[in-house]
Amino acid sequence: MKFTIRAGVVKENIYKWVFAVSAFASLLFLVGITITLFIEGLPIFKEVGFFDLLFGKLWYPTYDPADFGIFPLIMGTVWVTVGALVVCVILGVGSALYINELAGKKQRAILKPMIEILAAIPSIVYGFFGMVIVAPFIQNLLGLPTGLCAFTGSLILGIMALPTVCSIAEDALSFVPKSFREASLALGANRWQTMVRVVIPAAGSGISTAIILGMSRAVGETMTVLMVTGGAAVIPHSFFDPVRPMTSTIAAEMGEAVMGGAHYHALFAIGLILFLITFIFNVIAETISRKYRLKLGLSG
């Protein structure tokens, strides 16, 4: 009996240490990545200057003299991300509302797993589909010089971020107490008014978290935007101009950059800026999520 109890305690301690090591290993990797980005990215700011790098309008890293202005890359990222956000918010939140509020049990059992399966498709497959199918279709439909543009990238990225937005938003909607809906209907509101004026505001913080995490998904995507956005490092004037987001620039040029050179450090600086952007988005999402969970705990 004592041997069994001791064996159970030893096994429990082993599990405890394994999980603790795993948790601290993740933290260690994060710290290592952060330090590496700062060490390799900061030297370019001394050579070029912070404002010249951030707001420079020319990106010609292989010219002599080289130009390291990443403003066109930032604007390309902004245009593609904003477009993707419109797509994933409309489709994601709309799908979540339909699944949680309108769909029957059989429809819900089919629709939610199908939407979540989209998250399991590799990004290279999305990029290949966008380059071979979507881009030529948009080019022929709108009469564009090329279908590889910010609009195509936004469309594909919006579909990629859809499972994240839909799943988290649907979870937030499902936590809204049933009594809220019943009280609204009892006061004479119809189903649409109940959704718009009661359910969505009650789940607002959870839906906001879903949107922010979807935005982070779109900002950090690499292969898809590399394949479908056109790869032009110029400031876009419309959604139908070719662009080159920051992620695709790193993927396309890192193999050509001389290790330790200015081009090499400039690419790490781009990675550092991307890291800070996504870090801020995730901190905001976590803050909103905690407030939402606290609100639910207090309401319970």
C-alpha positions in Angstrom: 0.0 0.0 0.0 2.8 2.4 1.0 4.7 1.5 -2.2 1.7 2.3 -4.3 1.2 5.6 -2.7 4.9 6.5 -3.1 4.9 5.4 -6.7 1.9 7.7 -7.3 3.6 10.6 -5.7 6.8 10.0 -7.8 4.7 9.8 -10.9 2.9 13.0 -10.0 6.2 14.8 -9.4 7.6 13.6 -12.7 4.5 14.9 -14.6 4.9 18.2 -12.7 8.5 18.6 -13.7 7.9 17.6 -17.3 5.1 20.2 -17.7 7.2 22.9 -15.8 10.2 22.3 -18.1 7.9 22.5 -21.2 6.4 25.8 -20.0 9.8 27.3 -19.2 11.3 26.0 -22.5 8.6 27.9 -24.4 9.5 31.1 -22.4 13.2 30.5 -23.1 12.6 30.2 -26.9 10.5 33.4 -26.9 13.3 35.3 -25.0 15.9 33.8 -27.4 13.9 34.9 -30.5 13.4 38.4 -29.1 17.1 38.8 -28.2 18.2 37.6 -31.6 15.8 40.0 -33.4 17.2 42.9 -31.4 20.8 41.9 -31.8 20.6 41.4 -35.6 18.0 44.2 -36.3 19.3 47.2 -34.3 22.6 47.7 -36.3 20.7 48.9 -39.4 19.2 51.7 -37.4 22.7 53.1 -36.6 23.7 52.9 -40.3 20.5 54.2 -41.9 18.6 56.0 -39.1 15.3 55.1 -37.5 13.1 57.6 -39.5 15.0 57.0 -42.8 14.4 53.2 -42.4 10.8 53.4 -41.2 9.6 56.2 -43.6 11.9 55.9 -46.5 10.0 55.4 -49.8 12.5 53.3 -51.7 13.5 49.7 -51.0 16.5 48.8 -53.2 18.8 46.9 -50.9 21.1 45.6 -53.7 21.7 49.0 -55.4 24.9 51.0 -54.9 24.2 53.0 -52.8 21.4 50.9 -51.3 18.1 52.3 -50.2 16.5 50.7 -47.1 13.2 52.5 -46.9 10.6 50.0 -45.6 7.6 52.4 -45.8 6.3 50.7 -49.1 6.5 47.3 -47.3 4.6 48.7 -44.3 1.9 50.1 -46.5 1.7 46.9 -48.5 1.2 45.0 -45.2 -1.5 47.6 -44.0 -3.5 47.4 -47.3 -3.5 43.6 -47.3 -4.3 43.3 -43.6 -7.1 45.8 -43.8 -8.7 44.1 -46.7 -8.3 40.7 -45.1 -9.9 42.1 -41.9 -13.0 43.2 -43.8 -13.3 39.7 -45.3 -12.8 37.7 -42.2 -14.9 40.0 -39.9 -17.9 39.9 -42.2 -17.7 36.2 -42.9 -16.3 35.1 -39.6 -18.7 37.1 -37.3 -21.6 36.4 -39.6 -20.9 32.7 -39.6 -20.6 32.7 -35.8 -23.9 34.5 -35.5 -25.6 32.0 -37.8 -24.1 28.9 -36.2 -24.9 30.1 -32.6 -28.2 31.9 -33.1 -29.9 30.6 -36.2 -28.6 27.2 -37.3 -30.2 24.0 -36.0 -28.3 21.3 -34.2 -27.6 19.3 -37.4 -26.4 22.4 -39.3 -24.2 23.4 -36.4 -22.7 20.0 -36.1 -21.7 20.2 -39.8 -20.8 23.9 -40.3 -18.5 24.6 -37.4 -16.2 21.6 -38.0 -16.1 22.5 -41.7 -15.0 26.0 -41.0 -12.4 24.9 -38.5 -11.0 22.5 -41.1 -9.9 25.6 -43.1 -7.3 26.2 -40.4 -5.7 22.9 -41.1 -5.0 23.6 -44.7 -1.3 24.6 -45.2 -0.7 28.2 -46.3 1.2 27.1 -49.3 -2.0 25.5 -50.6 -3.9 28.7 -50.1 -1.1 30.6 -52.0 -1.1 28.1 -54.8 -4.9 28.2 -55.1 -4.8 32.0 -55.1 -2.1 32.2 -57.7 -3.5 29.6 -60.1 -7.3 30.1 -59.7 -8.2 33.3 -57.9 -5.7 35.7 -59.5 -6.5 34.9 -63.1 -10.2 35.0 -62.4 -10.0 38.5 -60.8 -7.7 39.7 -63.6 -10.3 38.6 -66.3 -13.3 39.7 -64.3 -12.0 43.2 -63.6 -9.8 43.7 -66.6 -6.6 44.2 -64.5 -3.1 44.1 -65.8 -2.4 41.4 -63.3 -4.5 39.5 -60.7 -1.5 39.3 -58.3 -2.4 42.3 -56.2 -3.4 43.5 -52.7 -7.0 42.6 -53.4 -6.2 39.0 -54.1 -3.9 38.8 -51.1 -6.7 40.3 -48.9 -9.2 37.8 -50.1 -7.1 34.8 -49.5 -5.8 36.0 -46.2 -9.4 36.8 -45.1 -10.4 33.2 -45.8 -7.3 32.0 -43.9 -8.2 34.1 -40.8 -11.9 33.1 -41.0 -11.6 30.0 -38.8 -9.9 32.0 -36.0 -12.5 34.7 -36.0 -15.5 32.4 -36.4 -14.4 29.9 -33.7 -13.6 32.5 -31.0 -16.6 34.7 -31.8 -18.9 31.7 -31.7 -17.5 30.7 -28.3 -18.1 34.2 -27.0 -21.7 34.2 -28.3 -22.3 30.9 -26.7 -21.3 32.3 -23.2 -24.1 35.0 -23.4 -26.7 33.8 -20.9 -29.9 32.5 -22.4 -31.9 34.7 -20.0 -30.6 37.8 -22.0 -32.3 36.5 -25.1 -35.5 35.4 -23.3 -35.8 38.8 -21.7 -35.3 40.6 -25.0 -37.9 38.5 -26.7 -40.3 38.9 -23.8 -40.1 42.7 -24.2 -41.3 42.4 -27.8 -38.0 42.4 -29.7 -37.7 40.1 -32.7 -34.9 37.7 -33.3 -32.8 40.2 -35.4 -33.2 43.0 -32.8 -32.2 40.6 -30.1 -29.0 39.6 -31.9 -28.0 43.1 -32.8 -28.9 45.0 -29.6 -28.5 42.3 -27.0 -26.3 39.3 -28.0 -23.6 41.1 -29.9 -23.0 43.9 -27.3 -23.0 41.2 -24.5 -20.3 39.2 -26.4 -18.6 42.4 -27.7 -15.3 41.9 -25.9 -15.0 38.3 -27.0 -15.8 39.2 -30.6 -13.2 42.0 -30.4 -10.6 39.4 -29.2 -11.5 37.2 -32.2 -11.0 40.1 -34.6 -7.6 41.1 -33.1 -6.3 37.6 -33.3 -7.5 37.3 -36.8 -5.6 40.5 -37.7 -2.5 39.0 -36.1 -3.0 35.9 -38.3 -3.1 38.1 -41.4 -0.2 40.3 -40.5 2.1 37.3 -39.8 1.3 35.2 -42.9 4.2 34.7 -45.3 3.9 32.2 -48.1 0.4 33.2 -49.2 1.3 36.9 -49.6 4.6 36.0 -51.3 2.7 34.1 -54.0 -0.4 36.2 -54.6 0.3 39.9 -53.9 2.6 40.7 -56.9 5.9 41.3 -55.1 6.2 45.0 -56.0 8.0 47.1 -53.3 6.1 50.3 -54.1 3.5 52.4 -52.2 0.1 51.1 -53.4 -2.6 53.6 -54.4 -5.5 51.1 -54.6 -6.3 47.5 -53.7 -5.6 46.5 -57.3 -1.9 47.4 -57.2 0.8 44.8 -56.7 2.4 45.1 -53.3 5.1 43.4 -51.2 4.2 43.0 -47.5 7.0 42.8 -44.9 6.7 39.0 -44.4 7.1 38.2 -48.1 10.1 40.5 -48.3 11.9 38.6 -45.6 11.1 35.2 -47.2 12.1 36.4 -50.7 15.3 38.1 -49.8 16.9 36.4 -46.8 18.6 33.8 -49.0 20.2 36.5 -51.1 21.4 38.7 -48.2 25.1 38.6 -47.1 25.3 37.5 -43.5 26.3 40.4 -41.4 25.7 43.0 -44.1 23.3 46.0 -44.1 20.7 44.1 -46.2 20.8 41.2 -43.7 20.3 43.5 -40.7 17.5 45.4 -42.5 15.6 42.2 -43.0 16.0 41.4 -39.3 14.8 44.9 -38.5 11.6 44.2 -40.6 11.2 41.0 -38.5 11.6 43.0 -35.3 8.9 45.5 -36.4 6.6 42.6 -37.3 7.3 40.9 -33.9 6.4 44.1 -32.1 3.2 44.6 -34.1 1.9 41.1 -33.5 3.0 41.2 -29.8 1.0 44.4 -29.3 -2.1 42.8 -31.0 -1.8 39.7 -28.8 -1.4 41.8 -25.6 -4.5 43.8 -26.5 -6.4 40.6 -27.3 -5.4 39.0 -24.0 -6.4 42.1 -22.1 -9.8 42.2 -23.6 -10.2 38.4 -23.1 -9.3 38.7 -19.4 -11.8 41.5 -18.9 -14.4 39.4 -20.7 -13.7 36.4 -18.5 -13.9 38.6 -15.4 -17.2 40.0 -16.5 -18.6 36.5 -17.0 -17.3 35.4 -13.6 -18.9 38.4 -11.9 -22.2 37.8 -13.8 -22.2 34.2 -12.7 
